[in-house]
Amino acid sequence: MTDAADNRIAVDQLQVGVYVYLDVGWMHHPFTFNNFRIRDEEQLKVIRGLGLKWVRWDPSRSERKPLPRSAAQALPVAAPPEADAAAAPDAAHREAMARKQERIQQLSEHRERLAQVEQAFLSAANVVRNLNKNIFSQPEKTVGDAGKLVGQVVETLLAAPDLAIQVMAEKPGGEDIYLHALNVAILSMTLAKELGLPAELVQFIGMGAIFHDVGLNEIPTTILNNPGPLTKAEREFREMHCHYGVEIGRKAALPPPVLRIIHQHHELFDGSGYPQKLKGEAIDPLARVVSLINAYDNLCNPPNIAQALTPHEALSSMFAQQRSRFDPRFLQAFIRFMGVYPPGSVVGLSNDALGLVIRVNASRPLRPSVIVYDAGIPKNEAIILDLNEEPDLNITRAIRPGQLPAAVFEYLSPRRRVSYYFDPNASSQAA
């Protein structure tokens, strides 16, 4: 009989279509999750071979009801089995556990790949940090170092048949490692690849993005670090950083396309930007790319972190409320490769699991990779799901990090500041 208090049923009452909860450790069964809808007879055989007498089921998520106890008792599995019938569940179980071990190995390799991308990000961030320090004292060397970094990224990006964008761990390597310029550069160059731009233009975009805010060096820190609303005079002074950036760029002998990006990276397609209030096609197309990415990053990582939007909220706001500000073709391309739930988004899955989107494959943006909360699995061994390999699972909603229970928040560690880097070898990295 079904126990009404906790929806317990005997294992021999199960059938295909019942949504089941297995109250055993993750390593004691071969399935991805402890709770799922039984898909086929093979899964049913494996569950019956686990040695459990009772399981829980969810009536609201089941496609069929459990078998009545009397009918279940009549099943062949409950009768004295023949040799072949007895071996079938064991063989299915062994095969499923072998697949799980293979998956665990893939997870280990995937974590290694994530770590390699993190290290590449750290190296690039270190270069960019030095660029900002040395632009005045060693302008020629600084521009050369920037060109070398951007050139390496461009060469790798354009040669990659498949590309993934990955969110970085919270402040890897120290408090100062977050660099807005690197974020804007990586996403701008990735968008340029998506748009099919040639290498020379992608190079200009990368250089312009790296140096787009160099003029902020001429703005007083009292204005830059002010978390509250600026006065009209303060705002106008801050907006002068576009002009100051061009002056600094000229002294460093940056080429004209890069200077245009620096000057126009706050211009908006509807004419509401600055410093010249240019509109539509009057804005340099390379600057339009950087302006879009700059706006996205400023929504995710504003000076006052309390005002930050999640990546999902930022993209939704840009599309729903701010669409007129951006070149529509560029905005569509950006959403196309970042997906509805960009890396850094906290999400709920169709099986009620909670997770953090950590990377999105540009060719399959609606099926990102998600790190999943499971109290029974140590945080450093957390399940990473490539939803492209999980056809039965979907993202059902985005969740603000502040809405998470404390244990889930600590486990998933959603990023307060969102930084991205790319993996050019996404096609060979299945989670």
Secondary structure, 3 states (H helix, E strand, C coil): CCECCCCEEEHHHCCCCCEEECCCCHHHCCCCCCEEECCCHHHHHHHHCCCCCEEEECHHHCCCCCCCHHHHHCCHHHCCCCHHHHHHHHHHHHHHHHHHHHHHHHHHHHHHHHHHHHHHHHHHHHHHHHHHHHCCCCHHHHHHHHHHHHHHHHHHHHHCCECEEEECCCCCCCHHHCCHHHHHHHHHHHHHHHCCCCHHHHHHHHHHHHCCCHHHHHCCHHHHCCCCCCCHHHHHHHHCHHHHHHHHHHHCCCCHHHHHHHHHCCCCCCCCCCCCCCCHHHCCHHHHHHHHHHHHHHHHCCCCHHHCCCHHHHHHHHHHCCHHHCCHHHHHHHHHHHCCCCCCCEEEECCCCEEEEEEEECCCCCCCEEEECCCCCCHHHCCEEEHHHCCCCCEEEEECHHHCCHHHHHHHCCCCCCCEEEECEHHHCCC
